[in-house]
Amino acid sequence: MSDGRTPFEVFRDVRFLGNSRLAPCSHLLKQAPCRRWLEANADPDETVLYVGYDHTEERRVPGTRKGWEPWQVQFPMTEPPHLTKDDMFAWCRDLGITPPRLYRWADHNNCWGRCARGKKHWSALWANDPAGFAEAEAAEQGIRDHLGKPVTILREVRRGEAHSLTLAELRQRLENEAEVPR
């Protein structure tokens, strides 16, 4: 579900650059539209929501269950047998369902590979979709300019201190690493 905006358009509208700790895009583009649809179309006493967390994400279950009250929420992939993603993809293919292309290199299928959460994911985007990375890098800089603040999607800890890391800085590092012979 979506209202037609990209995550970066949401960031601009709410004047906040999403990051691994807080991503308003997830709430505004997925959760809020879904809740509105449920409230208009689904009786909580007769409706069960199924969420695709797997057994490695069980820590997320209590908060998600509470957040979707009064609807009942179930998490079938957290139950035995604990399937790996490869098992799940094989099962889909056996059913004639082609997994989304993004899963060829990403752990999730969110936001065209431009999810605000995680340096590892941004590094994979740079390696697998340089044009998509460049688009996100420009959008991050656009938000910085729009807000007039040195905000960044990424943070890292160096020598025990947290530091902001722009997508441009991450790209420069990755380009430098790619040039080093191994």
Disulfide bonds with the S-S distance in Angstrom:
none
